[in-house]
Amino acid sequence: MANKAVITGASGLIGSELLQLLLQSQQYNEVLALVRRELPVNHKRLVQLVVNFDQLEQHQAAINGHAVFCCLGSTRSKTPDLSVYRKIDHDYPVKLAQIARQNKIPHYHLVSAIGADSKSGNFYTKLKGQTEDDIQQVCIPSLHIYQPSLLTGNRKEFRLGEKIATVVMKVIDPLLFGSLQKYKSIPASTVAQAMYRQSLNKEEGVFIHPSNHIKQLA
């Protein structure tokens, strides 16, 4: 199988892990990374396209292939302006899905978050839920939505809150059983592995994977 993959958010925790999997895979002969600035990664299968995500439609012709992997996301500390935050977490992923649909890309894989709910009173989980809902309306043949809990892995930037939460979760994780298992922390590499494997699945439909299910897929 010789396919092309498109990835956004390749500099992030999950995206960087997924990029390496795609480049190592024999299933994909080209990986197009849509980036704000070039990544320090060189590979014969990698094509980097520097884009202004506000003008994503200008690059529609290049966005084609078998699968789109959307790993875009930000944090309130990094993006305090809520209108900009919404663009990154909602508008760009939805626009990317619309382009994928127009270009007949059969697979779309979205990184969301545990607790995503468009009716939530929490800004973060509500926004994630709205993004999920709006992308489902685009009607991609095979849509996979991943809802990881607290991510673990080596981040490029230091986040004190997440460092503390990671230490706390090491104590709490073993105590989470049954319906609470989905709240256990999860390595970013596990999410990336699940995304890669599901992109090779030919089944069509909408698939929502909570954190504990992601671990089973990886």
Order of alpha helices (4+ residues) and beta strands (2+ residues): beta-alpha-beta-beta-beta-alpha-alpha-beta-alpha-beta-beta-alpha-beta-alpha-beta-alpha
